[in-house]
Amino acid sequence: MDSKKIEVTLVKSPIGYSLRQKNTVRALGLRRLGQTVEHADSEVVRGMIQKVSHLVKVTE
């Protein structure tokens, strides 16, 4: 089965945001500004992205 992939890029620093949002960014595998990671498109990942949507850019 070919699961869809989404690319998540950190475009804004989580500095100044809550620890919870920083932890969400880290859980997505993002460490530095401009870094892009690839995830399987799942409801869990979509929920995490929604919580930090102001910090990341998503490419399908």
Sequence and secondary structure as in RCSB ss.txt:
>XXXX:A:sequence
MDSKKIEVTLVKSPIGYSLRQKNTVRALGLRRLGQTVEHADSEVVRGMIQKVSHLVKVTE
>XXXX:A:secstr
    EEEEEE S  TTS HHHHHHHHHTT  STT EEEEE  HHHHHHHHHTTTTEEEE 
